[in-house]
Amino acid sequence: MGRNPAVGRQGPAYHEAKLPAKPAKGGLTLKQVRSDSGRAETYRRTLRALGLRHYQHQIVVQDTPSIRGMIFKVRHLVQVTPGKEG
């Protein structure tokens, strides 16, 4: 038996961050919404490389392909929104 489909808040698809399709001129705002406790060391290192230090920490980063790759790796731990221009 599988999980109850009525719940709807389970699995990686629910927790996955959605990246904007077009590069954002003002950068990307990242917020760590899930803890790195109990995660693989590579996830913790990636969060530190992005500049996220703890749960609920929020930063603005440039929108580059390497940053997008790092975000893709930890997309289940972060929330991504386009940064403000100006």
N, CA, C and O atoms as a GROMACS GRO file, in nm:
protein
  344
    1MET      N    1   0.083  -0.119   0.000
    1MET     CA    2   0.000   0.000   0.000
    1MET      C    3   0.087   0.125   0.000
    1MET      O    4   0.191   0.130   0.065
    2GLY      N    5   0.043   0.222  -0.073
    2GLY     CA    6   0.116   0.348  -0.079
    2GLY      C    7   0.063   0.449   0.021
    2GLY      O    8  -0.018   0.416   0.108
    3ARG      N    9   0.110   0.569   0.007
    3ARG     CA   10   0.064   0.676   0.095
    3ARG      C   11  -0.074   0.724   0.057
    3ARG      O   12  -0.120   0.700  -0.055
    4ASN      N   13  -0.138   0.789   0.148
    4ASN     CA   14  -0.272   0.841   0.124
    4ASN      C   15  -0.266   0.959   0.027
    4ASN      O   16  -0.208   1.062   0.061
    5PRO      N   17  -0.323   0.947  -0.093
    5PRO     CA   18  -0.314   1.057  -0.190
    5PRO      C   19  -0.395   1.178  -0.150
    5PRO      O   20  -0.376   1.287  -0.205
    6ALA      N   21  -0.487   1.163  -0.054
    6ALA     CA   22  -0.569   1.276  -0.012
    6ALA      C   23  -0.488   1.378   0.067
    6ALA      O   24  -0.525   1.495   0.072
    7VAL      N   25  -0.380   1.335   0.128
    7VAL     CA   26  -0.300   1.426   0.209
    7VAL      C   27  -0.233   1.530   0.119
    7VAL      O   28  -0.246   1.650   0.145
    8GLY      N   29  -0.165   1.487   0.016
    8GLY     CA   30  -0.112   1.577  -0.085
    8GLY      C   31   0.010   1.658  -0.048
    8GLY      O   32   0.059   1.735  -0.131
    9ARG      N   33   0.062   1.644   0.071
    9ARG     CA   34   0.178   1.723   0.112
    9ARG      C   35   0.298   1.633   0.140
    9ARG      O   36   0.374   1.657   0.234
   10GLN      N   37   0.313   1.532   0.061
   10GLN     CA   38   0.420   1.437   0.085
   10GLN      C   39   0.504   1.422  -0.040
   10GLN      O   40   0.457   1.443  -0.152
   11GLY      N   41   0.627   1.385  -0.020
   11GLY     CA   42   0.715   1.355  -0.132
   11GLY      C   43   0.795   1.476  -0.177
   11GLY      O   44   0.765   1.590  -0.142
   12PRO      N   45   0.897   1.449  -0.256
   12PRO     CA   46   0.987   1.557  -0.300
   12PRO      C   47   0.921   1.657  -0.393
   12PRO      O   48   0.964   1.773  -0.398
   13ALA      N   49   0.820   1.617  -0.466
   13ALA     CA   50   0.756   1.711  -0.559
   13ALA      C   51   0.687   1.825  -0.484
   13ALA      O   52   0.681   1.937  -0.535
   14TYR      N   53   0.636   1.799  -0.366
   14TYR     CA   54   0.570   1.903  -0.288
   14TYR      C   55   0.670   2.002  -0.232
   14TYR      O   56   0.643   2.122  -0.228
   15HIS      N   57   0.784   1.954  -0.188
   15HIS     CA   58   0.884   2.039  -0.122
   15HIS      C   59   0.984   2.100  -0.218
   15HIS      O   60   1.072   2.174  -0.175
   16GLU      N   61   0.974   2.070  -0.344
   16GLU     CA   62   1.072   2.115  -0.442
   16GLU      C   63   1.057   2.264  -0.472
   16GLU      O   64   0.946   2.312  -0.497
   17ALA      N   65   1.169   2.337  -0.470
   17ALA     CA   66   1.168   2.480  -0.504
   17ALA      C   67   1.152   2.495  -0.654
   17ALA      O   68   1.209   2.418  -0.731
   18LYS      N   69   1.076   2.594  -0.695
   18LYS     CA   70   1.055   2.623  -0.837
   18LYS      C   71   1.144   2.740  -0.878
   18LYS      O   72   1.130   2.851  -0.824
   19LEU      N   73   1.235   2.717  -0.972
   19LEU     CA   74   1.323   2.823  -1.021
   19LEU      C   75   1.253   2.902  -1.129
   19LEU      O   76   1.181   2.844  -1.211
   20PRO      N   77   1.271   3.034  -1.133
   20PRO     CA   78   1.214   3.113  -1.242
   20PRO      C   79   1.276   3.070  -1.375
   20PRO      O   80   1.395   3.040  -1.382
   21ALA      N   81   1.194   3.068  -1.481
   21ALA     CA   82   1.242   3.023  -1.612
   21ALA      C   83   1.345   3.119  -1.670
   21ALA      O   84   1.446   3.076  -1.725
   22LYS      N   85   1.320   3.249  -1.658
   22LYS     CA   86   1.412   3.348  -1.712
   22LYS      C   87   1.508   3.394  -1.602
   22LYS      O   88   1.469   3.401  -1.485
   23PRO      N   89   1.634   3.426  -1.638
   23PRO     CA   90   1.727   3.478  -1.539
   23PRO      C   91   1.676   3.609  -1.480
   23PRO      O   92   1.631   3.698  -1.553
   24ALA      N   93   1.682   3.622  -1.349
   24ALA     CA   94   1.634   3.741  -1.281
   24ALA      C   95   1.746   3.845  -1.276
   24ALA      O   96   1.858   3.814  -1.234
   25LYS      N   97   1.716   3.968  -1.317
   25LYS     CA   98   1.817   4.074  -1.317
   25LYS      C   99   1.856   4.112  -1.175
   25LYS      O  100   1.972   4.145  -1.150
   26GLY      N  101   1.762   4.109  -1.083
   26GLY     CA  102   1.790   4.146  -0.945
   26GLY      C  103   1.845   4.032  -0.862
   26GLY      O  104   1.864   4.048  -0.741
   27GLY      N  105   1.872   3.918  -0.924
   27GLY     CA  106   1.922   3.803  -0.852
   27GLY      C  107   1.808   3.716  -0.803
   27GLY      O  108   1.692   3.735  -0.841
   28LEU      N  109   1.842   3.620  -0.719
   28LEU     CA  110   1.743   3.530  -0.661
   28LEU      C  111   1.748   3.540  -0.509
   28LEU      O  112   1.856   3.548  -0.450
   29THR      N  113   1.633   3.539  -0.447
   29THR     CA  114   1.626   3.539  -0.302
   29THR      C  115   1.606   3.394  -0.257
   29THR      O  116   1.510   3.328  -0.297
   30LEU      N  117   1.698   3.347  -0.175
   30LEU     CA  118   1.692   3.211  -0.123
   30LEU      C  119   1.659   3.214   0.025
   30LEU      O  120   1.710   3.298   0.099
   31LYS      N  121   1.574   3.123   0.067
   31LYS     CA  122   1.541   3.109   0.208
   31LYS      C  123   1.546   2.961   0.240
   31LYS      O  124   1.483   2.879   0.173
   32GLN      N  125   1.622   2.926   0.343
   32GLN     CA  126   1.630   2.787   0.385
   32GLN      C  127   1.506   2.754   0.466
   32GLN      O  128   1.487   2.807   0.575
   33VAL      N  129   1.420   2.666   0.414
   33VAL     CA  130   1.294   2.635   0.479
   33VAL      C  131   1.295   2.499   0.549
   33VAL      O  132   1.201   2.466   0.621
   34ARG      N  133   1.400   2.421   0.528
   34ARG     CA  134   1.411   2.294   0.597
   34ARG      C  135   1.554   2.281   0.650
   34ARG      O  136   1.648   2.329   0.589
   35SER      N  137   1.567   2.216   0.762
   35SER     CA  138   1.695   2.205   0.830
   35SER      C  139   1.790   2.112   0.755
   35SER      O  140   1.748   2.022   0.682
   36ASP      N  141   1.921   2.135   0.777
   36ASP     CA  142   2.020   2.046   0.718
   36ASP      C  143   2.059   1.936   0.815
   36ASP      O  144   2.145   1.854   0.783
   37SER      N  145   1.998   1.931   0.930
   37SER     CA  146   2.023   1.824   1.027
   37SER      C  147   1.982   1.690   0.969
   37SER      O  148   1.872   1.676   0.915
   38GLY      N  149   2.070   1.594   0.981
   38GLY     CA  150   2.039   1.460   0.932
   38GLY      C  151   2.051   1.445   0.782
   38GLY      O  152   2.020   1.338   0.729
   39ARG      N  153   2.095   1.548   0.712
   39ARG     CA  154   2.112   1.541   0.566
   39ARG      C  155   2.255   1.498   0.534
   39ARG      O  156   2.342   1.497   0.620
   40ALA      N  157   2.276   1.464   0.410
   40ALA     CA  158   2.410   1.424   0.364
   40ALA      C  159   2.505   1.543   0.374
   40ALA      O  160   2.464   1.659   0.366
   41GLU      N  161   2.631   1.512   0.393
   41GLU     CA  162   2.733   1.616   0.405
   41GLU      C  163   2.738   1.704   0.280
   41GLU      O  164   2.766   1.824   0.291
   42THR      N  165   2.714   1.648   0.164
   42THR     CA  166   2.719   1.727   0.041
   42THR      C  167   2.609   1.833   0.040
   42THR      O  168   2.630   1.943  -0.011
   43TYR      N  169   2.491   1.802   0.095
   43TYR     CA  170   2.384   1.901   0.104
   43TYR      C  171   2.424   2.014   0.198
   43TYR      O  172   2.402   2.131   0.168
   44ARG      N  173   2.484   1.979   0.311
   44ARG     CA  174   2.528   2.082   0.407
   44ARG      C  175   2.634   2.172   0.346
   44ARG      O  176   2.631   2.294   0.364
   45ARG      N  177   2.728   2.112   0.274
   45ARG     CA  178   2.833   2.192   0.210
   45ARG      C  179   2.775   2.284   0.103
   45ARG      O  180   2.819   2.398   0.089
   46THR      N  181   2.678   2.235   0.028
   46THR     CA  182   2.616   2.316  -0.077
   46THR      C  183   2.542   2.434  -0.016
   46THR      O  184   2.551   2.546  -0.068
   47LEU      N  185   2.470   2.412   0.094
   47LEU     CA  186   2.400   2.523   0.161
   47LEU      C  187   2.499   2.626   0.211
   47LEU      O  188   2.475   2.746   0.198
   48ARG      N  189   2.611   2.582   0.267
   48ARG     CA  190   2.714   2.676   0.315
   48ARG      C  191   2.777   2.752   0.199
   48ARG      O  192   2.805   2.871   0.211
   49ALA      N  193   2.799   2.684   0.087
   49ALA     CA  194   2.857   2.751  -0.030
   49ALA      C  195   2.762   2.856  -0.086
   49ALA      O  196   2.806   2.959  -0.137
   50LEU      N  197   2.632   2.832  -0.076
   50LEU     CA  198   2.535   2.931  -0.119
   50LEU      C  199   2.529   3.049  -0.022
   50LEU      O  200   2.487   3.158  -0.061
   51GLY      N  201   2.570   3.028   0.102
   51GLY     CA  202   2.567   3.135   0.201
   51GLY      C  203   2.458   3.118   0.305
   51GLY      O  204   2.438   3.206   0.389
   52LEU      N  205   2.386   3.007   0.300
   52LEU     CA  206   2.280   2.981   0.397
   52LEU      C  207   2.341   2.915   0.520
   52LEU      O  208   2.405   2.810   0.509
   53ARG      N  209   2.321   2.975   0.635
   53ARG     CA  210   2.387   2.928   0.756
   53ARG      C  211   2.295   2.849   0.850
   53ARG      O  212   2.343   2.762   0.922
   54HIS      N  213   2.168   2.879   0.849
   54HIS     CA  214   2.077   2.812   0.942
   54HIS      C  215   1.935   2.818   0.888
   54HIS      O  216   1.908   2.884   0.788
   55TYR      N  217   1.846   2.748   0.956
   55TYR     CA  218   1.705   2.743   0.920
   55TYR      C  219   1.645   2.884   0.922
   55TYR      O  220   1.673   2.961   1.014
   56GLN      N  221   1.566   2.918   0.822
   56GLN     CA  222   1.500   3.048   0.804
   56GLN      C  223   1.595   3.160   0.764
   56GLN      O  224   1.554   3.276   0.762
   57HIS      N  225   1.719   3.129   0.732
   57HIS     CA  226   1.814   3.230   0.686
   57HIS      C  227   1.779   3.267   0.542
   57HIS      O  228   1.748   3.180   0.461
   58GLN      N  229   1.784   3.396   0.510
   58GLN     CA  230   1.744   3.446   0.378
   58GLN      C  231   1.857   3.529   0.320
   58GLN      O  232   1.914   3.614   0.388
   59ILE      N  233   1.890   3.504   0.192
   59ILE     CA  234   1.997   3.576   0.125
   59ILE      C  235   1.956   3.607  -0.018
   59ILE      O  236   1.859   3.550  -0.070
   60VAL      N  237   2.030   3.698  -0.083
   60VAL     CA  238   2.012   3.727  -0.225
   60VAL      C  239   2.142   3.689  -0.296
   60VAL      O  240   2.250   3.731  -0.255
   61VAL      N  241   2.129   3.609  -0.402
   61VAL     CA  242   2.245   3.565  -0.479
   61VAL      C  243   2.225   3.602  -0.625
   61VAL      O  244   2.113   3.624  -0.670
   62GLN      N  245   2.337   3.609  -0.699
   62GLN     CA  246   2.330   3.636  -0.842
   62GLN      C  247   2.272   3.514  -0.913
   62GLN      O  248   2.290   3.400  -0.868
   63ASP      N  249   2.204   3.538  -1.023
   63ASP     CA  250   2.145   3.429  -1.100
   63ASP      C  251   2.243   3.384  -1.207
   63ASP      O  252   2.244   3.438  -1.318
   64THR      N  253   2.326   3.286  -1.173
   64THR     CA  254   2.423   3.231  -1.267
   64THR      C  255   2.398   3.081  -1.282
   64THR      O  256   2.332   3.020  -1.197
   65PRO      N  257   2.450   3.020  -1.387
   65PRO     CA  258   2.430   2.876  -1.405
   65PRO      C  259   2.487   2.791  -1.290
   65PRO      O  260   2.427   2.690  -1.254
   66SER      N  261   2.600   2.831  -1.233
   66SER     CA  262   2.657   2.753  -1.123
   66SER      C  263   2.571   2.762  -0.997
   66SER      O  264   2.554   2.663  -0.926
   67ILE      N  265   2.515   2.880  -0.970
   67ILE     CA  266   2.426   2.896  -0.856
   67ILE      C  267   2.298   2.816  -0.879
   67ILE      O  268   2.247   2.754  -0.786
   68ARG      N  269   2.246   2.818  -1.001
   68ARG     CA  270   2.126   2.740  -1.032
   68ARG      C  271   2.152   2.591  -1.011
   68ARG      O  272   2.064   2.518  -0.966
   69GLY      N  273   2.271   2.545  -1.044
   69GLY     CA  274   2.306   2.404  -1.023
   69GLY      C  275   2.308   2.369  -0.875
   69GLY      O  276   2.262   2.262  -0.835
   70MET      N  277   2.362   2.459  -0.793
   70MET     CA  278   2.364   2.436  -0.649
   70MET      C  279   2.223   2.436  -0.592
   70MET      O  280   2.189   2.355  -0.506
   71ILE      N  281   2.140   2.530  -0.639
   71ILE     CA  282   2.001   2.536  -0.593
   71ILE      C  283   1.928   2.408  -0.633
   71ILE      O  284   1.849   2.355  -0.555
   72PHE      N  285   1.954   2.357  -0.753
   72PHE     CA  286   1.890   2.234  -0.799
   72PHE      C  287   1.924   2.117  -0.706
   72PHE      O  288   1.840   2.030  -0.682
   73LYS      N  289   2.045   2.116  -0.656
   73LYS     CA  290   2.088   2.006  -0.568
   73LYS      C  291   2.014   2.007  -0.435
   73LYS      O  292   1.980   1.902  -0.381
   74VAL      N  293   1.988   2.127  -0.381
   74VAL     CA  294   1.923   2.137  -0.250
   74VAL      C  295   1.783   2.196  -0.262
   74VAL      O  296   1.735   2.263  -0.171
   75ARG      N  297   1.716   2.172  -0.375
   75ARG     CA  298   1.586   2.234  -0.402
   75ARG      C  299   1.479   2.192  -0.303
   75ARG      O  300   1.378   2.262  -0.289
   76HIS      N  301   1.497   2.080  -0.234
   76HIS     CA  302   1.399   2.036  -0.137
   76HIS      C  303   1.420   2.102   0.000
   76HIS      O  304   1.340   2.082   0.091
   77LEU      N  305   1.527   2.180   0.015
   77LEU     CA  306   1.558   2.246   0.142
   77LEU      C  307   1.540   2.397   0.138
   77LEU      O  308   1.541   2.462   0.242
   78VAL      N  309   1.523   2.454   0.019
   78VAL     CA  310   1.517   2.599   0.004
   78VAL      C  311   1.391   2.644  -0.067
   78VAL      O  312   1.323   2.567  -0.134
   79GLN      N  313   1.362   2.773  -0.050
   79GLN     CA  314   1.253   2.839  -0.122
   79GLN      C  315   1.318   2.948  -0.207
   79GLN      O  316   1.402   3.024  -0.157
   80VAL      N  317   1.280   2.958  -0.335
   80VAL     CA  318   1.343   3.052  -0.428
   80VAL      C  319   1.239   3.150  -0.479
   80VAL      O  320   1.130   3.110  -0.522
   81THR      N  321   1.273   3.280  -0.473
   81THR     CA  322   1.189   3.383  -0.532
   81THR      C  323   1.278   3.480  -0.608
   81THR      O  324   1.394   3.498  -0.570
   82PRO      N  325   1.229   3.543  -0.715
   82PRO     CA  326   1.310   3.641  -0.786
   82PRO      C  327   1.344   3.759  -0.695
   82PRO      O  328   1.259   3.805  -0.617
   83GLY      N  329   1.467   3.808  -0.705
   83GLY     CA  330   1.507   3.924  -0.626
   83GLY      C  331   1.448   4.051  -0.682
   83GLY      O  332   1.397   4.053  -0.794
   84LYS      N  333   1.454   4.158  -0.603
   84LYS     CA  334   1.401   4.286  -0.646
   84LYS      C  335   1.505   4.360  -0.728
   84LYS      O  336   1.624   4.360  -0.695
   85GLU      N  337   1.461   4.422  -0.836
   85GLU     CA  338   1.551   4.501  -0.920
   85GLU      C  339   1.577   4.636  -0.856
   85GLU      O  340   1.492   4.692  -0.787
   86GLY      N  341   1.697   4.686  -0.882
   86GLY     CA  342   1.729   4.819  -0.832
   86GLY      C  343   1.820   4.811  -0.723
   86GLY      O  344   1.859   4.914  -0.667
   0.00000   0.00000   0.00000
